[in-house]
Amino acid sequence: MAFSEILIRWYSSNKRCLPWRETQNPYFIWLSEIILQQTQVKQGLPYYEAFTEHFPTVFDLANAKESEVLKLWQGLGYYSRARNLHFTAKYVVNECNGVFPKTYKDLLNLKGVGDYTASAIASICFNEATAVVDGNVYRVLSRYFGIKTPINSTAGIKAFKTLAQELLDKKDPATFNQAIMEFGATQCRPKNPECMFCPFQESCVAYNKGKVDELPVKLKKLKVKQRYFNFLVFLSEDKKTVLEKREGKGIWQNLYQFPLIETDKNMNYNQFLKLVESHPIPKGKSFELHQYNDVPKVHKLSHQHLNTTFWIVSIDSVENGVPFETITKYPVPILIGKFIEEFES
């Protein structure tokens, strides 16, 4: 029996019931695929449900304010996805009359849509025979065929795409693509894969050679950068604080944060007090400084670790302050969102 036949038979008996599998509407498929980039289904599902409830059509999403989109996205990370989502919704509405492109090639023109997402939409919505290749697919194919080529190398990306295309069921690409992604997510997992109950057990190279834990191969990442963030949480006598919008490129673009002082190392109380005294907001005013968390909170991103300390600054008044009770309405990074939740409890 061919690889695709075994895979699709497995899928028909083991697939999870997920809302985006009940439709071929490209808006919902696109939305689910953007949310599930770098995100597991169990984490992404509540966000998908929230977005489809708040923005049931691409027109609703396009007409929303960016702050609304970012707030709804809060906690999901990789915020460029949310900004691209909003940008593309406006593009589809304004340039395409609300109709999504129908081919893989044209879908690639949408901001935030790459090879994988374009292949998923084209195959699921329009039955185009183009194979998806994501982390799940890399893992399944590298293990089954015993391929040691690094999946994040130029040669690997090309080789795995070619192989996936060769294996693709050309008559039913939508089911094949969803099946191989589901198989990687639930059966051929990164850790503790269910090899004993795998329909490919007899022919899987990695299983038969004892190489399951060694595949897929991935080139080592660049060294993670350590950064030191100090957030000033101003609290005035009339219960106002200061929030700033992050401008320009970089992490958390267009999200809100407390005033930030970045240092080259963790600071003790006396060291940091000198920095705060020269900060524009309290400069020349009397204030009390309190270190909220004695041990820095380490927020891990893919390319950097943020060693974070929150400092409470009690002060008579602040200019352009916002009522502290309203700060939950602003889109903020999850790091700050968790602090606010903890601080208010």
VOZAZA-588491 format. One line per field, with one value per residue (C-alpha): residue in one letter; residue number from 1; x, y, z; chain. Coordinates in nm, 2 decimals, decimal comma. Each point is the difference from the previous one (the first is absolute). Layout:
VOZAZA-588491
code [A | ...]
pos [NUM | ...]
px [X | ...]
py [Y | ...]
pz [Z | ...]
unit [A | ...]
This chain:
VOZAZA-588491
code [M | A | F | S | E | I | L | I | R | W | Y | S | S | N | K | R | C | L | P | W | R | E | T | Q | N | P | Y | F | I | W | L | S | E | I | I | L | Q | Q | T | Q | V | K | Q | G | L | P | Y | Y | E | A | F | T | E | H | F | P | T | V | F | D | L | A | N | A | K | E | S | E | V | L | K | L | W | Q | G | L | G | Y | Y | S | R | A | R | N | L | H | F | T | A | K | Y | V | V | N | E | C | N | G | V | F | P | K | T | Y | K | D | L | L | N | L | K | G | V | G | D | Y | T | A | S | A | I | A | S | I | C | F | N | E | A | T | A | V | V | D | G | N | V | Y | R | V | L | S | R | Y | F | G | I | K | T | P | I | N | S | T | A | G | I | K | A | F | K | T | L | A | Q | E | L | L | D | K | K | D | P | A | T | F | N | Q | A | I | M | E | F | G | A | T | Q | C | R | P | K | N | P | E | C | M | F | C | P | F | Q | E | S | C | V | A | Y | N | K | G | K | V | D | E | L | P | V | K | L | K | K | L | K | V | K | Q | R | Y | F | N | F | L | V | F | L | S | E | D | K | K | T | V | L | E | K | R | E | G | K | G | I | W | Q | N | L | Y | Q | F | P | L | I | E | T | D | K | N | M | N | Y | N | Q | F | L | K | L | V | E | S | H | P | I | P | K | G | K | S | F | E | L | H | Q | Y | N | D | V | P | K | V | H | K | L | S | H | Q | H | L | N | T | T | F | W | I | V | S | I | D | S | V | E | N | G | V | P | F | E | T | I | T | K | Y | P | V | P | I | L | I | G | K | F | I | E | E | F | E | S]
pos [1 | 2 | 3 | 4 | 5 | 6 | 7 | 8 | 9 | 10 | 11 | 12 | 13 | 14 | 15 | 16 | 17 | 18 | 19 | 20 | 21 | 22 | 23 | 24 | 25 | 26 | 27 | 28 | 29 | 30 | 31 | 32 | 33 | 34 | 35 | 36 | 37 | 38 | 39 | 40 | 41 | 42 | 43 | 44 | 45 | 46 | 47 | 48 | 49 | 50 | 51 | 52 | 53 | 54 | 55 | 56 | 57 | 58 | 59 | 60 | 61 | 62 | 63 | 64 | 65 | 66 | 67 | 68 | 69 | 70 | 71 | 72 | 73 | 74 | 75 | 76 | 77 | 78 | 79 | 80 | 81 | 82 | 83 | 84 | 85 | 86 | 87 | 88 | 89 | 90 | 91 | 92 | 93 | 94 | 95 | 96 | 97 | 98 | 99 | 100 | 101 | 102 | 103 | 104 | 105 | 106 | 107 | 108 | 109 | 110 | 111 | 112 | 113 | 114 | 115 | 116 | 117 | 118 | 119 | 120 | 121 | 122 | 123 | 124 | 125 | 126 | 127 | 128 | 129 | 130 | 131 | 132 | 133 | 134 | 135 | 136 | 137 | 138 | 139 | 140 | 141 | 142 | 143 | 144 | 145 | 146 | 147 | 148 | 149 | 150 | 151 | 152 | 153 | 154 | 155 | 156 | 157 | 158 | 159 | 160 | 161 | 162 | 163 | 164 | 165 | 166 | 167 | 168 | 169 | 170 | 171 | 172 | 173 | 174 | 175 | 176 | 177 | 178 | 179 | 180 | 181 | 182 | 183 | 184 | 185 | 186 | 187 | 188 | 189 | 190 | 191 | 192 | 193 | 194 | 195 | 196 | 197 | 198 | 199 | 200 | 201 | 202 | 203 | 204 | 205 | 206 | 207 | 208 | 209 | 210 | 211 | 212 | 213 | 214 | 215 | 216 | 217 | 218 | 219 | 220 | 221 | 222 | 223 | 224 | 225 | 226 | 227 | 228 | 229 | 230 | 231 | 232 | 233 | 234 | 235 | 236 | 237 | 238 | 239 | 240 | 241 | 242 | 243 | 244 | 245 | 246 | 247 | 248 | 249 | 250 | 251 | 252 | 253 | 254 | 255 | 256 | 257 | 258 | 259 | 260 | 261 | 262 | 263 | 264 | 265 | 266 | 267 | 268 | 269 | 270 | 271 | 272 | 273 | 274 | 275 | 276 | 277 | 278 | 279 | 280 | 281 | 282 | 283 | 284 | 285 | 286 | 287 | 288 | 289 | 290 | 291 | 292 | 293 | 294 | 295 | 296 | 297 | 298 | 299 | 300 | 301 | 302 | 303 | 304 | 305 | 306 | 307 | 308 | 309 | 310 | 311 | 312 | 313 | 314 | 315 | 316 | 317 | 318 | 319 | 320 | 321 | 322 | 323 | 324 | 325 | 326 | 327 | 328 | 329 | 330 | 331 | 332 | 333 | 334 | 335 | 336 | 337 | 338 | 339 | 340 | 341 | 342 | 343 | 344 | 345]
px [0,00 | 0,13 | 0,12 | -0,29 | -0,26 | 0,13 | 0,02 | -0,35 | -0,15 | 0,16 | -0,13 | -0,36 | 0,01 | 0,21 | -0,05 | -0,11 | -0,32 | 0,11 | -0,22 | 0,22 | -0,04 | -0,37 | 0,04 | 0,18 | -0,05 | 0,34 | -0,04 | -0,04 | 0,28 | 0,23 | -0,08 | 0,06 | 0,33 | 0,13 | -0,10 | 0,16 | 0,33 | 0,25 | -0,30 | -0,15 | -0,37 | -0,10 | 0,14 | -0,12 | -0,36 | -0,13 | 0,15 | -0,15 | -0,34 | 0,04 | 0,10 | -0,28 | -0,25 | 0,13 | 0,08 | -0,23 | 0,10 | 0,32 | -0,19 | -0,05 | 0,37 | 0,11 | -0,22 | 0,13 | 0,26 | 0,34 | -0,01 | -0,31 | 0,18 | 0,31 | -0,21 | -0,18 | 0,34 | 0,15 | 0,18 | 0,05 | 0,35 | 0,17 | -0,21 | 0,11 | -0,25 | -0,28 | 0,12 | 0,03 | -0,34 | -0,16 | 0,20 | -0,10 | -0,36 | -0,01 | 0,19 | -0,25 | -0,29 | 0,14 | 0,19 | -0,17 | -0,36 | -0,01 | 0,09 | 0,31 | 0,24 | -0,07 | 0,34 | 0,32 | 0,19 | -0,24 | -0,04 | 0,38 | -0,06 | -0,19 | 0,21 | 0,08 | -0,08 | 0,29 | 0,04 | -0,17 | -0,30 | -0,05 | 0,01 | -0,25 | -0,25 | 0,04 | -0,05 | -0,27 | -0,21 | 0,07 | 0,12 | 0,33 | 0,26 | 0,27 | 0,16 | 0,03 | 0,33 | 0,00 | 0,18 | -0,23 | 0,06 | 0,37 | 0,00 | -0,22 | 0,20 | 0,34 | -0,08 | -0,18 | 0,26 | 0,30 | 0,10 | 0,29 | 0,01 | -0,06 | -0,36 | 0,10 | 0,26 | -0,05 | 0,06 | -0,24 | -0,28 | 0,02 | 0,03 | -0,29 | -0,23 | 0,08 | -0,06 | -0,33 | -0,11 | 0,08 | -0,19 | -0,30 | -0,33 | -0,07 | -0,37 | -0,06 | 0,28 | -0,22 | -0,04 | 0,36 | 0,14 | -0,22 | 0,07 | 0,38 | -0,01 | -0,24 | 0,22 | 0,31 | -0,19 | -0,17 | 0,18 | 0,35 | 0,06 | 0,33 | 0,02 | -0,15 | -0,14 | -0,24 | 0,22 | -0,15 | -0,34 | 0,13 | -0,13 | 0,34 | 0,19 | 0,13 | 0,13 | 0,12 | 0,37 | 0,05 | -0,20 | 0,18 | 0,34 | -0,06 | 0,04 | -0,34 | 0,14 | 0,28 | -0,23 | -0,07 | 0,34 | 0,00 | 0,29 | 0,09 | -0,16 | 0,20 | 0,09 | -0,29 | 0,05 | -0,05 | -0,18 | -0,09 | -0,33 | -0,11 | -0,36 | -0,10 | -0,35 | -0,10 | -0,28 | -0,13 | -0,21 | -0,31 | 0,07 | 0,14 | 0,29 | 0,20 | -0,02 | 0,21 | -0,06 | 0,30 | 0,08 | 0,22 | 0,11 | 0,08 | -0,17 | -0,35 | -0,03 | -0,31 | -0,07 | -0,01 | 0,24 | 0,11 | 0,30 | 0,30 | 0,36 | 0,22 | 0,34 | 0,30 | -0,05 | -0,24 | 0,01 | -0,02 | -0,22 | 0,26 | 0,13 | -0,34 | -0,12 | 0,27 | -0,14 | -0,36 | 0,10 | 0,12 | -0,31 | -0,21 | -0,32 | 0,11 | 0,30 | -0,01 | -0,31 | -0,01 | -0,09 | 0,04 | 0,15 | -0,09 | 0,14 | -0,30 | 0,17 | 0,33 | 0,10 | -0,02 | -0,27 | 0,15 | -0,22 | 0,14 | -0,04 | 0,14 | 0,31 | 0,03 | -0,07 | -0,15 | 0,12 | -0,28 | -0,05 | -0,31 | 0,06 | -0,29 | 0,05 | -0,24 | -0,03 | -0,23 | -0,11 | 0,08 | -0,07 | -0,21 | -0,07 | -0,27 | -0,22 | 0,17 | -0,34 | -0,02 | 0,34 | -0,15 | -0,17 | 0,33 | 0,18 | 0,32 | 0,26 | -0,09 | 0,29 | -0,16 | -0,35 | 0,10 | 0,15 | -0,32 | -0,21 | 0,23 | 0,03 | -0,38 | -0,08]
py [0,00 | 0,34 | 0,25 | 0,24 | -0,27 | -0,12 | 0,36 | 0,09 | -0,32 | 0,09 | 0,35 | -0,11 | -0,19 | 0,23 | 0,37 | 0,25 | 0,19 | 0,36 | 0,29 | 0,09 | -0,35 | 0,06 | 0,26 | 0,09 | 0,37 | 0,15 | 0,27 | -0,26 | -0,22 | 0,29 | 0,12 | -0,34 | -0,05 | 0,34 | -0,06 | -0,35 | 0,12 | -0,07 | -0,10 | -0,33 | -0,07 | -0,01 | 0,35 | 0,14 | -0,13 | 0,25 | 0,29 | -0,14 | -0,01 | 0,35 | 0,15 | -0,17 | 0,13 | 0,36 | 0,00 | -0,24 | 0,12 | 0,14 | 0,34 | 0,01 | -0,07 | 0,26 | 0,27 | -0,07 | 0,22 | -0,14 | 0,03 | -0,22 | -0,27 | 0,02 | -0,02 | -0,31 | -0,15 | 0,08 | -0,30 | -0,18 | 0,15 | 0,08 | 0,31 | 0,07 | -0,28 | 0,21 | 0,32 | -0,20 | -0,15 | 0,34 | 0,14 | -0,29 | 0,02 | 0,36 | -0,09 | -0,28 | 0,24 | 0,31 | -0,16 | -0,33 | 0,10 | -0,23 | -0,31 | -0,20 | -0,10 | -0,35 | -0,13 | -0,08 | 0,25 | 0,28 | -0,08 | 0,05 | 0,37 | 0,04 | 0,14 | -0,26 | -0,29 | -0,22 | -0,34 | -0,20 | 0,23 | 0,05 | -0,38 | -0,06 | 0,25 | -0,09 | -0,37 | 0,01 | 0,27 | -0,04 | -0,36 | 0,11 | -0,28 | 0,18 | -0,17 | 0,16 | -0,03 | 0,11 | -0,13 | -0,30 | -0,09 | 0,04 | -0,24 | -0,26 | -0,01 | 0,01 | -0,29 | -0,21 | 0,03 | 0,04 | 0,33 | 0,18 | 0,32 | 0,29 | 0,12 | 0,36 | 0,00 | 0,11 | -0,35 | -0,15 | 0,25 | -0,08 | -0,38 | -0,04 | 0,22 | -0,21 | -0,32 | 0,12 | 0,10 | -0,35 | -0,17 | 0,23 | -0,16 | 0,21 | -0,09 | 0,10 | 0,24 | 0,16 | -0,32 | -0,11 | 0,33 | 0,00 | -0,37 | 0,04 | 0,30 | -0,18 | -0,31 | 0,21 | 0,19 | -0,30 | -0,32 | 0,07 | 0,26 | 0,17 | -0,19 | -0,33 | -0,08 | -0,30 | -0,22 | -0,32 | 0,09 | 0,16 | -0,13 | 0,07 | -0,19 | -0,28 | 0,24 | 0,29 | 0,04 | 0,19 | -0,26 | -0,30 | 0,15 | 0,15 | 0,36 | 0,14 | 0,23 | 0,12 | 0,12 | 0,25 | 0,17 | 0,38 | 0,24 | 0,16 | 0,33 | 0,32 | 0,08 | 0,14 | 0,37 | 0,10 | 0,33 | 0,18 | 0,18 | 0,22 | 0,12 | 0,31 | -0,05 | 0,36 | 0,03 | 0,35 | 0,11 | 0,01 | -0,36 | 0,08 | -0,16 | 0,05 | -0,22 | 0,04 | -0,13 | -0,19 | 0,17 | -0,11 | -0,35 | -0,27 | -0,22 | 0,11 | 0,27 | 0,22 | -0,18 | 0,20 | -0,03 | 0,18 | 0,24 | -0,21 | 0,03 | -0,26 | -0,07 | -0,22 | -0,21 | -0,06 | 0,30 | 0,01 | 0,26 | 0,27 | -0,03 | 0,03 | 0,28 | 0,23 | -0,08 | 0,07 | 0,33 | 0,12 | -0,14 | 0,28 | -0,08 | 0,02 | 0,22 | 0,27 | -0,15 | -0,20 | -0,36 | -0,34 | -0,29 | -0,36 | -0,31 | -0,22 | -0,33 | -0,07 | -0,26 | 0,11 | -0,17 | -0,16 | 0,03 | -0,24 | 0,10 | -0,20 | 0,22 | 0,18 | -0,04 | 0,30 | 0,02 | 0,22 | 0,20 | 0,21 | 0,30 | 0,18 | 0,38 | 0,17 | 0,37 | 0,30 | 0,04 | -0,09 | 0,18 | -0,16 | -0,29 | -0,26 | -0,14 | -0,32 | -0,18 | 0,05 | -0,15 | -0,34 | 0,16 | 0,06 | -0,27 | -0,09 | -0,27 | -0,31 | 0,07 | 0,33 | -0,15 | -0,27 | 0,27 | 0,20 | -0,30 | -0,09 | 0,36 | 0,05 | -0,33]
pz [0,00 | -0,10 | 0,27 | -0,08 | 0,03 | 0,34 | 0,12 | -0,11 | 0,15 | 0,33 | -0,02 | -0,06 | 0,33 | 0,21 | -0,10 | 0,27 | -0,04 | -0,06 | -0,11 | -0,30 | -0,14 | -0,04 | -0,27 | -0,32 | 0,05 | -0,08 | 0,27 | 0,28 | -0,14 | -0,03 | 0,35 | 0,15 | -0,18 | 0,11 | 0,36 | -0,01 | -0,12 | 0,29 | 0,21 | 0,10 | -0,06 | 0,37 | 0,04 | -0,33 | 0,01 | 0,25 | -0,20 | -0,32 | 0,17 | 0,13 | -0,34 | -0,18 | 0,26 | -0,01 | -0,37 | -0,18 | -0,34 | -0,16 | -0,03 | 0,38 | 0,06 | -0,26 | 0,16 | 0,35 | 0,17 | 0,02 | 0,38 | 0,01 | -0,20 | 0,22 | 0,31 | -0,11 | -0,10 | 0,34 | 0,14 | -0,33 | -0,07 | -0,33 | -0,03 | -0,36 | -0,09 | 0,14 | -0,18 | -0,33 | 0,06 | 0,02 | -0,29 | -0,22 | 0,09 | -0,11 | -0,32 | -0,08 | 0,06 | -0,18 | -0,28 | -0,06 | 0,08 | 0,30 | -0,21 | 0,09 | -0,28 | -0,12 | -0,10 | 0,19 | -0,21 | 0,06 | 0,37 | 0,05 | -0,08 | 0,33 | 0,29 | 0,26 | -0,24 | -0,09 | -0,17 | 0,27 | 0,05 | -0,37 | -0,06 | 0,28 | -0,12 | -0,37 | 0,07 | 0,26 | -0,15 | -0,38 | -0,03 | -0,15 | 0,01 | 0,20 | 0,30 | 0,35 | 0,18 | 0,37 | 0,31 | 0,02 | -0,37 | 0,04 | 0,30 | -0,17 | -0,32 | 0,16 | 0,23 | -0,25 | -0,27 | 0,23 | -0,14 | 0,18 | -0,20 | 0,24 | -0,03 | 0,04 | -0,27 | -0,36 | -0,13 | 0,26 | -0,07 | -0,37 | 0,04 | 0,24 | -0,21 | -0,30 | 0,19 | 0,14 | -0,34 | -0,14 | 0,28 | -0,03 | -0,09 | -0,31 | 0,00 | 0,36 | 0,10 | 0,28 | 0,19 | -0,05 | 0,12 | 0,31 | 0,06 | 0,00 | 0,23 | 0,24 | -0,01 | 0,10 | 0,27 | 0,18 | -0,11 | -0,11 | 0,28 | 0,07 | 0,34 | 0,09 | -0,35 | -0,01 | -0,20 | 0,14 | -0,15 | -0,32 | -0,34 | -0,15 | 0,26 | -0,23 | -0,27 | 0,22 | -0,03 | 0,32 | 0,20 | -0,14 | 0,04 | 0,35 | -0,13 | 0,10 | 0,26 | -0,24 | -0,28 | -0,13 | -0,01 | 0,06 | -0,03 | 0,33 | 0,08 | 0,05 | 0,36 | 0,20 | 0,10 | 0,36 | 0,06 | 0,32 | 0,02 | 0,28 | -0,01 | 0,20 | 0,13 | 0,10 | 0,26 | 0,07 | 0,29 | -0,23 | -0,11 | -0,34 | -0,18 | -0,32 | -0,31 | -0,31 | -0,35 | -0,15 | -0,33 | -0,28 | -0,09 | 0,25 | 0,25 | 0,12 | -0,26 | 0,06 | 0,34 | 0,32 | 0,29 | 0,32 | -0,05 | -0,06 | 0,10 | -0,16 | 0,17 | -0,08 | 0,31 | 0,29 | 0,24 | 0,37 | 0,18 | 0,05 | -0,35 | -0,16 | 0,23 | -0,15 | -0,35 | 0,10 | 0,16 | -0,35 | -0,18 | -0,17 | 0,19 | 0,36 | -0,05 | 0,26 | 0,18 | 0,32 | -0,04 | 0,17 | -0,19 | 0,08 | -0,17 | -0,08 | -0,08 | 0,18 | -0,26 | -0,37 | -0,20 | -0,31 | -0,31 | -0,27 | -0,36 | -0,29 | -0,04 | 0,33 | 0,37 | 0,18 | 0,37 | 0,13 | 0,32 | 0,08 | 0,22 | 0,17 | 0,01 | 0,24 | -0,10 | 0,07 | -0,37 | -0,35 | -0,33 | -0,26 | 0,24 | -0,05 | 0,28 | 0,12 | -0,01 | -0,38 | -0,10 | -0,07 | -0,30 | -0,17 | -0,21 | 0,19 | -0,02 | 0,19 | 0,24 | 0,11 | -0,02 | 0,26 | 0,22 | -0,01 | 0,09 | 0,29 | 0,12 | 0,01 | 0,17]
unit [A | A | A | A | A | A | A | A | A | A | A | A | A | A | A | A | A | A | A | A | A | A | A | A | A | A | A | A | A | A | A | A | A | A | A | A | A | A | A | A | A | A | A | A | A | A | A | A | A | A | A | A | A | A | A | A | A | A | A | A | A | A | A | A | A | A | A | A | A | A | A | A | A | A | A | A | A | A | A | A | A | A | A | A | A | A | A | A | A | A | A | A | A | A | A | A | A | A | A | A | A | A | A | A | A | A | A | A | A | A | A | A | A | A | A | A | A | A | A | A | A | A | A | A | A | A | A | A | A | A | A | A | A | A | A | A | A | A | A | A | A | A | A | A | A | A | A | A | A | A | A | A | A | A | A | A | A | A | A | A | A | A | A | A | A | A | A | A | A | A | A | A | A | A | A | A | A | A | A | A | A | A | A | A | A | A | A | A | A | A | A | A | A | A | A | A | A | A | A | A | A | A | A | A | A | A | A | A | A | A | A | A | A | A | A | A | A | A | A | A | A | A | A | A | A | A | A | A | A | A | A | A | A | A | A | A | A | A | A | A | A | A | A | A | A | A | A | A | A | A | A | A | A | A | A | A | A | A | A | A | A | A | A | A | A | A | A | A | A | A | A | A | A | A | A | A | A | A | A | A | A | A | A | A | A | A | A | A | A | A | A | A | A | A | A | A | A | A | A | A | A | A | A | A | A | A | A | A | A | A | A | A | A | A | A | A | A | A | A | A | A | A | A | A | A | A | A | A | A | A | A | A | A | A | A | A | A | A | A | A | A | A | A | A | A]
